[in-house]
Amino acid sequence: MVDKQPHLNGAYYGPAIPPAEQPHHRPQRQRNCCCCLFGILWKILVVLIVLVGLAILIFWLVVQPRSFKFHVTEADLTQFEYDTNNNTLHYNMVLNFTARNPNKKLNVYYDKVEALAYYEDARFSNYDVITHLNSFRQYTKSSSPMSAVFSGHQVLTLDNEQISELNQDKTGGVYDIYVRLNFRIRYRLGDVISGDFKPKVKCDLKVPMANNGTQTFFQTTKCDVDY
């Protein structure tokens, strides 16, 4: 019979037993805190976006802002001759415009308006319609007249096809002239004045030659306003 080893009592002299590693819960707690903070910031951002959206919607419903309307009401063209010898266009044209503010609560400040005239995609003249010297405030539901005078001569290089188009316009007594106007305006609501807006107005015109022996009259033309 094998003798059972007696139970050993007393001190243990073997290798040291490392202490049991305690679980670390701090990183988990930090991640939870970061998630909570991110969630709070996200909710605040969503609330701010909703409030800004509501404010813009309320402003739009109350003020109902609209772009100004622009028309060319009269055109007086007395000279439009192209000299093929020196590629020079001689011209004399006066245009009358009407700008209308359709808003019920917004005034418009016209600080600067520049008009540029083109024929066959080539610019031949420009004119300062409004400068700081004659800028003005347009009140609600009102219209204001403007005018531009294009007079002088300009060197233009037209190819044969463009010269042919010019001759056809001369025979018909009506010229296809494109006018672009560059605006610098501000809006006013009560005592609050906005910053600068720079819309562009584009006008495709059919301008009859004055005193050409035909009964062709200029028709009021609505222009496109592009912000």
Z-matrix of the N, CA and C atoms (Angstrom, degrees):
N
C 1 1.474
C 2 1.511 1 108.21
N 3 1.305 2 113.92 1 134.56
C 4 1.471 3 119.29 2 178.78
C 5 1.506 4 108.90 3 -81.32
N 6 1.310 5 111.22 4 130.69
C 7 1.475 6 114.77 5 179.23
C 8 1.505 7 110.40 6 -74.81
N 9 1.267 8 115.62 7 136.74
C 10 1.479 9 120.86 8 175.83
C 11 1.512 10 109.37 9 -71.78
N 12 1.358 11 114.34 10 137.15
C 13 1.469 12 118.74 11 177.66
C 14 1.498 13 109.07 12 -70.30
N 15 1.284 14 113.92 13 127.90
C 16 1.468 15 115.90 14 -177.48
C 17 1.523 16 111.12 15 -66.64
N 18 1.298 17 115.35 16 150.47
C 19 1.476 18 121.52 17 177.79
C 20 1.513 19 109.61 18 -65.33
N 21 1.344 20 116.19 19 128.15
C 22 1.455 21 121.34 20 -178.55
C 23 1.514 22 109.97 21 -87.22
N 24 1.253 23 115.55 22 128.34
C 25 1.464 24 121.51 23 175.47
C 26 1.518 25 109.25 24 -111.71
N 27 1.300 26 116.02 25 155.09
C 28 1.451 27 119.94 26 175.57
C 29 1.530 28 111.87 27 111.99
N 30 1.323 29 114.98 28 -163.01
C 31 1.475 30 121.22 29 -173.22
C 32 1.512 31 111.06 30 -75.35
N 33 1.369 32 114.47 31 152.92
C 34 1.465 33 121.33 32 178.49
C 35 1.504 34 107.82 33 -103.63
N 36 1.360 35 116.60 34 124.38
C 37 1.466 36 120.58 35 -175.90
C 38 1.528 37 112.44 36 -110.16
N 39 1.280 38 117.95 37 18.13
C 40 1.457 39 121.05 38 177.75
C 41 1.519 40 112.30 39 -78.79
N 42 1.350 41 117.79 40 -170.54
C 43 1.489 42 121.01 41 178.47
C 44 1.518 43 111.65 42 -63.69
N 45 1.335 44 114.44 43 151.42
C 46 1.480 45 119.79 44 -176.11
C 47 1.519 46 110.73 45 -66.73
N 48 1.285 47 115.04 46 137.16
C 49 1.469 48 122.08 47 178.51
C 50 1.519 49 108.74 48 -92.85
N 51 1.363 50 117.04 49 117.26
C 52 1.492 51 117.85 50 -178.60
C 53 1.515 52 110.31 51 -64.47
N 54 1.294 53 114.79 52 146.51
C 55 1.482 54 118.12 53 179.48
C 56 1.526 55 110.53 54 -67.72
N 57 1.304 56 113.68 55 149.59
C 58 1.468 57 118.71 56 179.26
C 59 1.522 58 110.43 57 -63.07
N 60 1.358 59 115.82 58 134.05
C 61 1.470 60 120.54 59 -178.77
C 62 1.521 61 110.34 60 -72.83
N 63 1.312 62 113.78 61 126.64
C 64 1.461 63 118.97 62 -179.80
C 65 1.527 64 110.62 63 -78.95
N 66 1.292 65 119.18 64 139.81
C 67 1.479 66 121.06 65 178.41
C 68 1.525 67 111.05 66 -65.47
N 69 1.323 68 115.42 67 140.63
C 70 1.468 69 121.03 68 179.12
C 71 1.526 70 108.79 69 -103.43
N 72 1.291 71 116.09 70 118.88
C 73 1.469 72 121.14 71 179.93
C 74 1.525 73 112.59 72 -105.14
N 75 1.315 74 119.23 73 -2.38
C 76 1.456 75 121.40 74 -175.19
C 77 1.524 76 112.74 75 -65.42
N 78 1.380 77 120.76 76 -45.75
C 79 1.480 78 118.95 77 178.46
C 80 1.515 79 112.87 78 -57.76
N 81 1.321 80 117.21 79 -41.07
C 82 1.458 81 120.32 80 178.66
C 83 1.512 82 110.57 81 -61.08
N 84 1.352 83 114.90 82 -39.98
C 85 1.451 84 118.73 83 179.72
C 86 1.526 85 110.48 84 -66.25
N 87 1.355 86 116.77 85 -38.13
C 88 1.459 87 120.02 86 178.78
C 89 1.530 88 111.26 87 -65.25
N 90 1.339 89 116.24 88 -42.22
C 91 1.462 90 119.08 89 178.54
C 92 1.523 91 111.06 90 -62.09
N 93 1.310 92 116.47 91 -39.98
C 94 1.467 93 119.46 92 179.05
C 95 1.530 94 110.63 93 -63.26
N 96 1.355 95 115.18 94 -40.15
C 97 1.465 96 118.09 95 179.90
C 98 1.528 97 110.82 96 -65.34
N 99 1.350 98 116.77 97 -41.91
C 100 1.468 99 120.17 98 179.01
C 101 1.529 100 111.36 99 -62.97
N 102 1.343 101 115.55 100 -41.37
C 103 1.468 102 119.01 101 178.62
C 104 1.522 103 111.34 102 -63.29
N 105 1.347 104 115.94 103 -40.60
C 106 1.469 105 119.41 104 179.41
C 107 1.529 106 110.73 105 -64.92
N 108 1.358 107 116.72 106 -43.12
C 109 1.453 108 120.39 107 179.81
C 110 1.524 109 110.95 108 -63.98
N 111 1.337 110 117.30 109 -42.65
C 112 1.465 111 120.73 110 178.50
C 113 1.523 112 110.89 111 -62.75
N 114 1.328 113 116.07 112 -40.74
C 115 1.462 114 119.51 113 179.13
C 116 1.516 115 112.03 114 -63.74
N 117 1.343 116 117.04 115 -40.22
C 118 1.463 117 120.63 116 179.37
C 119 1.532 118 110.72 117 -65.80
N 120 1.355 119 115.88 118 -44.60
C 121 1.462 120 119.55 119 179.31
C 122 1.528 121 111.44 120 -63.31
N 123 1.322 122 116.89 121 -38.98
C 124 1.462 123 120.74 122 178.74
C 125 1.519 124 111.26 123 -63.93
N 126 1.329 125 116.67 124 -41.61
C 127 1.470 126 120.33 125 178.91
C 128 1.524 127 110.31 126 -65.20
N 129 1.345 128 116.53 127 -40.51
C 130 1.469 129 119.46 128 178.58
C 131 1.527 130 110.31 129 -62.87
N 132 1.349 131 116.62 130 -42.60
C 133 1.467 132 120.57 131 179.03
C 134 1.517 133 111.37 132 -62.07
N 135 1.312 134 117.48 133 -43.32
C 136 1.466 135 120.97 134 179.28
C 137 1.523 136 110.70 135 -62.29
N 138 1.345 137 116.40 136 -42.26
C 139 1.472 138 120.44 137 179.65
C 140 1.522 139 110.18 138 -63.27
N 141 1.343 140 117.45 139 -43.00
C 142 1.460 141 120.74 140 179.25
C 143 1.529 142 111.33 141 -62.36
N 144 1.339 143 116.16 142 -42.48
C 145 1.459 144 119.64 143 178.98
C 146 1.523 145 110.83 144 -62.44
N 147 1.308 146 116.93 145 -42.72
C 148 1.466 147 121.05 146 179.08
C 149 1.523 148 110.59 147 -63.96
N 150 1.337 149 117.37 148 -42.82
C 151 1.464 150 120.55 149 -179.73
C 152 1.524 151 111.74 150 -64.93
N 153 1.337 152 116.39 151 -42.41
C 154 1.472 153 119.54 152 177.85
C 155 1.529 154 110.62 153 -63.53
N 156 1.331 155 115.85 154 -42.44
C 157 1.460 156 119.44 155 178.15
C 158 1.525 157 112.01 156 -61.55
N 159 1.328 158 116.63 157 -42.16
C 160 1.467 159 120.14 158 178.23
C 161 1.523 160 110.87 159 -65.08
N 162 1.335 161 116.68 160 -39.91
C 163 1.461 162 119.69 161 179.60
C 164 1.528 163 110.80 162 -63.24
N 165 1.346 164 116.75 163 -43.18
C 166 1.467 165 120.33 164 178.43
C 167 1.523 166 110.51 165 -64.07
N 168 1.338 167 116.77 166 -41.97
C 169 1.467 168 120.40 167 179.70
C 170 1.524 169 111.12 168 -63.58
N 171 1.330 170 117.24 169 -44.02
C 172 1.462 171 120.72 170 179.82
C 173 1.526 172 110.23 171 -63.80
N 174 1.363 173 115.73 172 -43.28
C 175 1.469 174 119.39 173 178.13
C 176 1.523 175 110.73 174 -59.92
N 177 1.328 176 116.25 175 -44.00
C 178 1.466 177 120.28 176 -179.06
C 179 1.519 178 111.47 177 -63.82
N 180 1.330 179 117.33 178 -41.53
C 181 1.453 180 120.91 179 -179.06
C 182 1.522 181 111.75 180 -68.95
N 183 1.336 182 116.67 181 -36.05
C 184 1.462 183 120.27 182 -177.20
C 185 1.523 184 110.93 183 -78.87
N 186 1.337 185 116.86 184 -46.89
C 187 1.463 186 120.95 185 -174.48
C 188 1.525 187 111.77 186 -85.09
N 189 1.334 188 117.24 187 -37.20
C 190 1.464 189 123.12 188 -176.90
C 191 1.531 190 111.15 189 52.26
N 192 1.348 191 117.76 190 61.82
C 193 1.474 192 119.80 191 -178.11
C 194 1.526 193 112.19 192 -66.82
N 195 1.328 194 114.74 193 140.26
C 196 1.464 195 121.70 194 178.45
C 197 1.516 196 109.70 195 -133.93
N 198 1.322 197 115.15 196 149.87
C 199 1.454 198 120.03 197 177.40
C 200 1.532 199 110.11 198 -72.36
N 201 1.323 200 116.22 199 149.89
C 202 1.463 201 119.13 200 177.18
C 203 1.531 202 109.67 201 -68.80
N 204 1.314 203 116.55 202 156.01
C 205 1.468 204 123.62 203 179.89
C 206 1.531 205 109.26 204 -104.37
N 207 1.313 206 115.38 205 144.86
C 208 1.457 207 119.01 206 -175.19
C 209 1.518 208 110.26 207 -137.64
N 210 1.346 209 116.12 208 130.95
C 211 1.457 210 122.37 209 179.74
C 212 1.525 211 110.19 210 -133.71
N 213 1.326 212 115.55 211 148.47
C 214 1.461 213 121.15 212 167.11
C 215 1.521 214 106.86 213 -97.03
N 216 1.318 215 116.27 214 114.96
C 217 1.465 216 120.72 215 -172.69
C 218 1.524 217 112.82 216 -94.97
N 219 1.343 218 118.16 217 -30.23
C 220 1.453 219 121.27 218 -178.24
C 221 1.516 220 110.13 219 -143.87
N 222 1.317 221 116.12 220 147.82
C 223 1.463 222 121.75 221 176.02
C 224 1.527 223 108.33 222 -141.28
N 225 1.314 224 115.46 223 127.84
C 226 1.467 225 121.14 224 -179.68
C 227 1.523 226 107.58 225 -123.67
N 228 1.328 227 116.45 226 103.61
C 229 1.458 228 122.72 227 -178.93
C 230 1.524 229 108.46 228 -110.55
N 231 1.326 230 116.95 229 113.39
C 232 1.459 231 120.95 230 -177.03
C 233 1.533 232 112.45 231 -110.80
N 234 1.311 233 118.34 232 -12.82
C 235 1.463 234 120.91 233 178.25
C 236 1.517 235 109.52 234 -151.51
N 237 1.329 236 116.07 235 132.66
C 238 1.455 237 121.61 236 174.95
C 239 1.525 238 107.02 237 -158.81
N 240 1.322 239 116.07 238 78.68
C 241 1.455 240 123.15 239 -174.27
C 242 1.524 241 110.20 240 -119.19
N 243 1.331 242 114.78 241 134.63
C 244 1.469 243 120.33 242 -179.60
C 245 1.522 244 109.19 243 -113.39
N 246 1.321 245 114.97 244 122.74
C 247 1.468 246 121.61 245 179.34
C 248 1.525 247 108.27 246 -94.46
N 249 1.323 248 115.70 247 111.02
C 250 1.466 249 119.81 248 -177.62
C 251 1.524 250 112.68 249 -73.15
N 252 1.315 251 117.43 250 -16.54
C 253 1.457 252 119.95 251 -179.73
C 254 1.533 253 112.18 252 -69.47
N 255 1.313 254 115.90 253 -40.99
C 256 1.467 255 119.61 254 -179.82
C 257 1.529 256 112.68 255 -121.25
N 258 1.373 257 117.42 256 13.55
C 259 1.471 258 122.45 257 177.30
C 260 1.530 259 112.50 258 53.15
N 261 1.325 260 114.53 259 46.52
C 262 1.464 261 119.49 260 -176.84
C 263 1.525 262 109.78 261 -119.42
N 264 1.338 263 115.36 262 131.50
C 265 1.468 264 121.77 263 176.51
C 266 1.518 265 108.91 264 -99.69
N 267 1.331 266 116.02 265 125.68
C 268 1.464 267 122.14 266 175.08
C 269 1.534 268 107.19 267 -105.24
N 270 1.311 269 116.32 268 128.89
C 271 1.466 270 119.57 269 -171.67
C 272 1.525 271 110.98 270 -144.43
N 273 1.320 272 114.34 271 156.03
C 274 1.470 273 121.86 272 174.15
C 275 1.529 274 106.94 273 -154.48
N 276 1.315 275 116.79 274 110.58
C 277 1.465 276 121.10 275 -174.93
C 278 1.523 277 109.65 276 -145.81
N 279 1.327 278 115.29 277 136.91
C 280 1.465 279 121.93 278 176.34
C 281 1.520 280 107.99 279 -121.69
N 282 1.321 281 116.08 280 129.03
C 283 1.461 282 121.60 281 177.93
C 284 1.517 283 109.62 282 -118.29
N 285 1.319 284 115.62 283 137.55
C 286 1.467 285 121.81 284 173.89
C 287 1.529 286 109.19 285 -110.80
N 288 1.324 287 115.15 286 131.47
C 289 1.459 288 121.72 287 -178.52
C 290 1.519 289 110.48 288 -115.22
N 291 1.337 290 114.41 289 161.64
C 292 1.462 291 121.61 290 170.38
C 293 1.519 292 108.37 291 -133.47
N 294 1.334 293 115.65 292 123.07
C 295 1.465 294 121.58 293 175.90
C 296 1.519 295 108.02 294 -108.11
N 297 1.330 296 116.42 295 128.20
C 298 1.458 297 120.90 296 -177.86
C 299 1.518 298 110.28 297 -118.84
N 300 1.330 299 114.50 298 134.18
C 301 1.460 300 121.26 299 174.36
C 302 1.525 301 108.30 300 -98.87
N 303 1.348 302 118.32 301 106.58
C 304 1.469 303 120.19 302 -177.01
C 305 1.522 304 114.04 303 -85.31
N 306 1.336 305 117.70 304 -0.50
C 307 1.464 306 120.63 305 -174.98
C 308 1.527 307 111.80 306 -75.36
N 309 1.321 308 114.29 307 149.08
C 310 1.467 309 120.79 308 178.09
C 311 1.519 310 112.65 309 -91.43
N 312 1.336 311 117.67 310 -20.18
C 313 1.464 312 119.79 311 -175.11
C 314 1.520 313 113.67 312 -130.24
N 315 1.325 314 117.33 313 -6.43
C 316 1.460 315 120.86 314 -177.62
C 317 1.522 316 110.92 315 -108.72
N 318 1.338 317 116.85 316 129.11
C 319 1.465 318 122.12 317 168.83
C 320 1.529 319 108.60 318 -92.17
N 321 1.319 320 115.61 319 158.49
C 322 1.461 321 121.19 320 -179.34
C 323 1.524 322 109.00 321 -122.89
N 324 1.323 323 115.93 322 129.69
C 325 1.461 324 121.52 323 171.54
C 326 1.528 325 108.37 324 -99.91
N 327 1.340 326 116.51 325 120.77
C 328 1.458 327 121.45 326 174.77
C 329 1.529 328 107.06 327 -95.77
N 330 1.329 329 115.73 328 101.88
C 331 1.458 330 120.39 329 -177.07
C 332 1.524 331 112.23 330 -89.32
N 333 1.338 332 116.93 331 -32.89
C 334 1.460 333 119.84 332 -179.20
C 335 1.519 334 109.58 333 -157.95
N 336 1.327 335 115.86 334 137.13
C 337 1.463 336 122.03 335 174.87
C 338 1.521 337 107.46 336 -139.97
N 339 1.317 338 116.38 337 125.30
C 340 1.459 339 122.36 338 177.42
C 341 1.517 340 108.89 339 -120.72
N 342 1.324 341 117.13 340 130.85
C 343 1.463 342 122.79 341 179.90
C 344 1.523 343 109.76 342 -108.49
N 345 1.333 344 115.45 343 135.71
C 346 1.462 345 121.98 344 178.46
C 347 1.524 346 108.69 345 -125.71
N 348 1.325 347 117.05 346 131.16
C 349 1.463 348 122.57 347 -176.85
C 350 1.525 349 109.64 348 -108.05
N 351 1.351 350 115.18 349 137.22
C 352 1.460 351 121.84 350 -177.42
C 353 1.530 352 109.54 351 -129.09
N 354 1.314 353 113.51 352 147.36
C 355 1.468 354 120.06 353 168.93
C 356 1.525 355 107.72 354 -135.16
N 357 1.334 356 116.57 355 128.48
C 358 1.465 357 122.18 356 -177.21
C 359 1.537 358 111.49 357 50.41
N 360 1.345 359 114.27 358 47.07
C 361 1.474 360 122.58 359 177.12
C 362 1.519 361 113.71 360 65.37
N 363 1.318 362 118.51 361 11.47
C 364 1.462 363 121.95 362 178.47
C 365 1.529 364 108.79 363 -114.65
N 366 1.323 365 116.31 364 125.90
C 367 1.460 366 119.61 365 179.94
C 368 1.527 367 109.71 366 -75.89
N 369 1.336 368 115.32 367 130.43
C 370 1.455 369 118.62 368 -179.37
C 371 1.521 370 113.22 369 -116.92
N 372 1.352 371 117.90 370 -11.78
C 373 1.462 372 118.24 371 179.90
C 374 1.528 373 110.06 372 -164.52
N 375 1.327 374 115.53 373 159.34
C 376 1.465 375 121.81 374 172.39
C 377 1.525 376 108.34 375 -143.68
N 378 1.343 377 114.40 376 158.46
C 379 1.463 378 119.39 377 -175.28
C 380 1.522 379 108.40 378 -152.31
N 381 1.353 380 115.41 379 136.47
C 382 1.472 381 120.83 380 177.01
C 383 1.525 382 108.86 381 -85.28
N 384 1.319 383 115.04 382 103.23
C 385 1.468 384 120.50 383 -179.29
C 386 1.523 385 110.48 384 -74.13
N 387 1.331 386 116.37 385 -47.75
C 388 1.462 387 122.72 386 179.37
C 389 1.522 388 108.18 387 -127.56
N 390 1.327 389 116.54 388 131.52
C 391 1.456 390 122.57 389 172.45
C 392 1.523 391 108.15 390 -126.19
N 393 1.322 392 116.36 391 -178.65
C 394 1.469 393 118.67 392 -179.65
C 395 1.530 394 111.21 393 -65.05
N 396 1.340 395 117.19 394 -18.86
C 397 1.463 396 120.23 395 179.87
C 398 1.519 397 112.56 396 -75.39
N 399 1.332 398 117.37 397 -30.89
C 400 1.467 399 119.69 398 -179.54
C 401 1.526 400 112.08 399 -124.02
N 402 1.329 401 117.36 400 24.38
C 403 1.472 402 120.42 401 175.10
C 404 1.523 403 109.11 402 -65.24
N 405 1.313 404 115.82 403 155.69
C 406 1.461 405 118.65 404 -175.56
C 407 1.528 406 110.32 405 -152.69
N 408 1.317 407 113.54 406 167.50
C 409 1.464 408 122.70 407 178.13
C 410 1.521 409 108.70 408 -106.46
N 411 1.315 410 115.30 409 127.97
C 412 1.460 411 120.69 410 178.96
C 413 1.528 412 108.59 411 -105.21
N 414 1.311 413 115.78 412 123.28
C 415 1.466 414 120.67 413 -176.19
C 416 1.533 415 110.40 414 -81.45
N 417 1.310 416 114.88 415 173.83
C 418 1.458 417 120.45 416 -175.51
C 419 1.521 418 111.52 417 -65.31
N 420 1.332 419 115.10 418 147.84
C 421 1.472 420 122.95 419 175.38
C 422 1.524 421 111.69 420 50.71
N 423 1.333 422 116.68 421 47.04
C 424 1.460 423 119.89 422 -178.90
C 425 1.524 424 109.71 423 -138.83
N 426 1.338 425 114.94 424 162.98
C 427 1.461 426 122.13 425 179.69
C 428 1.522 427 109.42 426 -122.66
N 429 1.328 428 115.22 427 149.47
C 430 1.466 429 120.40 428 -178.81
C 431 1.526 430 109.39 429 -135.00
N 432 1.343 431 117.63 430 135.87
C 433 1.468 432 120.74 431 178.16
C 434 1.524 433 111.32 432 -84.17
N 435 1.305 434 115.64 433 149.22
C 436 1.463 435 123.46 434 173.07
C 437 1.520 436 107.14 435 -140.79
N 438 1.324 437 116.09 436 162.60
C 439 1.460 438 119.18 437 177.69
C 440 1.521 439 109.88 438 -149.48
N 441 1.325 440 115.34 439 155.02
C 442 1.463 441 122.32 440 178.11
C 443 1.519 442 108.43 441 -135.27
N 444 1.325 443 115.70 442 138.29
C 445 1.455 444 121.96 443 -179.98
C 446 1.527 445 107.90 444 -117.12
N 447 1.319 446 115.79 445 117.97
C 448 1.467 447 121.72 446 176.85
C 449 1.527 448 107.56 447 -111.12
N 450 1.311 449 116.36 448 111.09
C 451 1.465 450 119.73 449 -176.41
C 452 1.524 451 109.37 450 -146.76
N 453 1.340 452 115.79 451 136.22
C 454 1.454 453 119.48 452 178.16
C 455 1.510 454 111.59 453 142.07
N 456 1.313 455 116.01 454 -149.19
C 457 1.459 456 121.21 455 178.35
C 458 1.528 457 108.56 456 -144.97
N 459 1.314 458 114.78 457 153.61
C 460 1.456 459 120.55 458 -176.30
C 461 1.521 460 109.14 459 -149.87
N 462 1.320 461 115.64 460 136.03
C 463 1.458 462 120.40 461 176.76
C 464 1.525 463 108.66 462 -75.29
N 465 1.333 464 116.79 463 121.87
C 466 1.465 465 123.05 464 177.68
C 467 1.523 466 108.62 465 -128.06
N 468 1.295 467 115.30 466 137.03
C 469 1.460 468 120.05 467 176.37
C 470 1.523 469 108.24 468 -101.25
N 471 1.323 470 116.39 469 102.40
C 472 1.456 471 122.51 470 -179.96
C 473 1.522 472 109.47 471 -105.73
N 474 1.333 473 115.68 472 136.74
C 475 1.465 474 118.43 473 177.04
C 476 1.534 475 109.85 474 -81.82
N 477 1.308 476 116.06 475 -179.87
C 478 1.471 477 120.38 476 -175.68
C 479 1.527 478 111.50 477 -62.04
N 480 1.320 479 117.17 478 -39.87
C 481 1.470 480 119.86 479 179.97
C 482 1.516 481 110.91 480 -64.86
N 483 1.329 482 117.00 481 -41.20
C 484 1.465 483 120.14 482 179.42
C 485 1.524 484 111.44 483 -68.18
N 486 1.308 485 116.60 484 -37.74
C 487 1.468 486 119.34 485 176.42
C 488 1.525 487 110.54 486 -65.06
N 489 1.340 488 116.61 487 -36.47
C 490 1.467 489 120.07 488 176.66
C 491 1.529 490 110.64 489 -63.73
N 492 1.343 491 116.85 490 -40.95
C 493 1.470 492 120.43 491 177.02
C 494 1.528 493 110.22 492 -62.83
N 495 1.328 494 116.23 493 -40.41
C 496 1.461 495 120.06 494 179.05
C 497 1.524 496 111.00 495 -62.75
N 498 1.310 497 117.47 496 -41.54
C 499 1.466 498 120.70 497 179.33
C 500 1.529 499 111.42 498 -65.82
N 501 1.342 500 116.10 499 -37.04
C 502 1.463 501 119.02 500 176.68
C 503 1.521 502 111.06 501 -64.86
N 504 1.350 503 116.74 502 -42.33
C 505 1.465 504 119.82 503 177.45
C 506 1.530 505 110.35 504 -62.64
N 507 1.337 506 116.06 505 -39.13
C 508 1.463 507 119.56 506 -179.88
C 509 1.521 508 110.87 507 -64.63
N 510 1.335 509 116.84 508 -40.62
C 511 1.468 510 120.79 509 178.58
C 512 1.524 511 111.15 510 -65.56
N 513 1.334 512 116.37 511 -41.80
C 514 1.463 513 119.81 512 179.72
C 515 1.511 514 113.70 513 -77.91
N 516 1.315 515 116.93 514 -16.83
C 517 1.464 516 120.18 515 178.23
C 518 1.511 517 114.24 516 80.02
N 519 1.349 518 117.73 517 10.06
C 520 1.467 519 121.83 518 -179.97
C 521 1.523 520 108.34 519 -133.45
N 522 1.335 521 116.63 520 131.08
C 523 1.458 522 121.66 521 -175.39
C 524 1.533 523 110.11 522 -111.99
N 525 1.325 524 115.34 523 135.49
C 526 1.460 525 121.09 524 175.45
C 527 1.525 526 108.68 525 -84.82
N 528 1.307 527 115.97 526 104.39
C 529 1.467 528 121.93 527 -177.37
C 530 1.524 529 108.72 528 -119.94
N 531 1.307 530 114.74 529 133.47
C 532 1.473 531 121.32 530 179.97
C 533 1.529 532 108.76 531 -106.53
N 534 1.322 533 116.01 532 130.12
C 535 1.466 534 121.36 533 -179.64
C 536 1.521 535 108.20 534 -123.90
N 537 1.330 536 115.15 535 129.82
C 538 1.463 537 121.22 536 175.49
C 539 1.520 538 108.73 537 -117.51
N 540 1.331 539 115.79 538 136.61
C 541 1.458 540 120.96 539 179.48
C 542 1.528 541 109.00 540 -119.77
N 543 1.323 542 115.21 541 129.77
C 544 1.456 543 121.78 542 177.30
C 545 1.526 544 109.04 543 -102.63
N 546 1.335 545 115.52 544 122.52
C 547 1.454 546 121.30 545 -175.53
C 548 1.535 547 110.89 546 -107.27
N 549 1.314 548 114.86 547 152.53
C 550 1.459 549 121.98 548 162.93
C 551 1.521 550 106.45 549 -131.68
N 552 1.331 551 115.88 550 110.18
C 553 1.459 552 120.84 551 -173.84
C 554 1.521 553 110.10 552 -129.71
N 555 1.338 554 114.52 553 164.84
C 556 1.459 555 122.01 554 172.61
C 557 1.526 556 108.28 555 -135.31
N 558 1.332 557 115.43 556 154.39
C 559 1.460 558 121.17 557 176.76
C 560 1.528 559 109.56 558 -110.31
N 561 1.316 560 114.43 559 148.37
C 562 1.465 561 119.59 560 179.48
C 563 1.530 562 109.43 561 -128.62
N 564 1.335 563 115.39 562 129.60
C 565 1.457 564 123.08 563 175.25
C 566 1.513 565 107.52 564 -124.83
N 567 1.334 566 117.04 565 106.52
C 568 1.459 567 120.20 566 -175.00
C 569 1.516 568 109.96 567 65.73
N 570 1.333 569 116.32 568 -121.09
C 571 1.463 570 121.65 569 177.64
C 572 1.521 571 112.58 570 -99.62
N 573 1.326 572 116.98 571 3.73
C 574 1.464 573 121.60 572 -177.82
C 575 1.526 574 109.07 573 -97.96
N 576 1.341 575 115.76 574 127.40
C 577 1.463 576 121.97 575 179.99
C 578 1.521 577 108.34 576 -116.20
N 579 1.306 578 115.83 577 130.87
C 580 1.464 579 121.04 578 -177.88
C 581 1.527 580 110.81 579 -75.90
N 582 1.330 581 115.06 580 173.76
C 583 1.450 582 120.89 581 171.21
C 584 1.517 583 110.49 582 -77.05
N 585 1.324 584 115.74 583 -173.97
C 586 1.462 585 120.65 584 -176.14
C 587 1.524 586 111.75 585 -74.60
N 588 1.313 587 115.64 586 138.63
C 589 1.464 588 123.59 587 167.14
C 590 1.526 589 107.14 588 -115.61
N 591 1.336 590 115.74 589 145.58
C 592 1.457 591 120.27 590 -176.35
C 593 1.526 592 111.02 591 -128.43
N 594 1.325 593 116.44 592 68.20
C 595 1.477 594 118.95 593 177.85
C 596 1.519 595 111.19 594 -72.70
N 597 1.335 596 114.79 595 160.55
C 598 1.455 597 122.03 596 176.34
C 599 1.531 598 108.20 597 -121.08
N 600 1.313 599 115.79 598 136.53
C 601 1.454 600 122.25 599 179.81
C 602 1.527 601 108.66 600 -112.09
N 603 1.327 602 116.27 601 130.95
C 604 1.459 603 121.67 602 -176.07
C 605 1.527 604 109.34 603 -119.38
N 606 1.325 605 115.31 604 126.47
C 607 1.463 606 121.08 605 -176.31
C 608 1.531 607 109.75 606 -126.99
N 609 1.325 608 116.15 607 118.09
C 610 1.471 609 122.02 608 173.15
C 611 1.530 610 107.33 609 -97.63
N 612 1.321 611 115.57 610 111.34
C 613 1.462 612 120.67 611 -171.15
C 614 1.517 613 111.65 612 -113.78
N 615 1.309 614 114.56 613 147.55
C 616 1.463 615 122.81 614 168.77
C 617 1.529 616 105.93 615 -115.49
N 618 1.328 617 114.46 616 101.76
C 619 1.463 618 120.90 617 -170.60
C 620 1.528 619 109.59 618 -103.83
N 621 1.330 620 117.34 619 119.07
C 622 1.476 621 119.33 620 178.75
C 623 1.521 622 110.94 621 -79.72
N 624 1.302 623 115.00 622 148.68
C 625 1.464 624 120.79 623 175.38
C 626 1.525 625 108.78 624 -77.18
N 627 1.312 626 116.56 625 130.16
C 628 1.462 627 120.43 626 -179.64
C 629 1.527 628 109.92 627 -72.72
N 630 1.336 629 115.17 628 143.74
C 631 1.473 630 122.15 629 176.39
C 632 1.525 631 112.76 630 56.99
N 633 1.342 632 114.35 631 42.40
C 634 1.471 633 117.48 632 178.48
C 635 1.523 634 112.41 633 -99.61
N 636 1.325 635 115.66 634 9.08
C 637 1.455 636 119.97 635 177.48
C 638 1.511 637 114.40 636 84.81
N 639 1.317 638 118.06 637 0.06
C 640 1.465 639 121.05 638 178.63
C 641 1.524 640 109.33 639 -112.16
N 642 1.316 641 115.36 640 161.21
C 643 1.458 642 121.43 641 -179.99
C 644 1.539 643 109.96 642 -97.71
N 645 1.312 644 115.90 643 57.37
C 646 1.454 645 120.91 644 178.83
C 647 1.520 646 109.11 645 -102.99
N 648 1.315 647 116.65 646 127.37
C 649 1.457 648 121.27 647 -177.90
C 650 1.528 649 109.52 648 -118.98
N 651 1.305 650 113.69 649 149.56
C 652 1.459 651 118.91 650 178.71
C 653 1.522 652 109.82 651 -77.19
N 654 1.316 653 116.00 652 134.06
C 655 1.456 654 121.64 653 178.02
C 656 1.530 655 109.62 654 -100.65
N 657 1.324 656 115.43 655 136.30
C 658 1.465 657 120.08 656 178.34
C 659 1.532 658 110.09 657 -53.41
N 660 1.316 659 115.64 658 130.10
C 661 1.468 660 120.96 659 -173.24
C 662 1.515 661 109.57 660 -119.19
N 663 1.328 662 115.77 661 128.16
C 664 1.461 663 121.04 662 174.99
C 665 1.515 664 109.44 663 -83.23
N 666 1.322 665 115.33 664 134.65
C 667 1.457 666 121.03 665 -179.43
C 668 1.522 667 110.75 666 -103.29
N 669 1.316 668 115.54 667 156.88
C 670 1.460 669 121.81 668 -179.44
C 671 1.522 670 109.63 669 -91.25
N 672 1.327 671 115.66 670 130.61
C 673 1.458 672 121.87 671 177.77
C 674 1.513 673 108.45 672 -102.94
N 675 1.323 674 115.30 673 123.80
C 676 1.463 675 121.23 674 -176.37
C 677 1.523 676 109.36 675 -124.04
N 678 1.359 677 115.64 676 120.55
C 679 1.464 678 119.79 677 178.18
C 680 1.528 679 109.70 678 -91.42
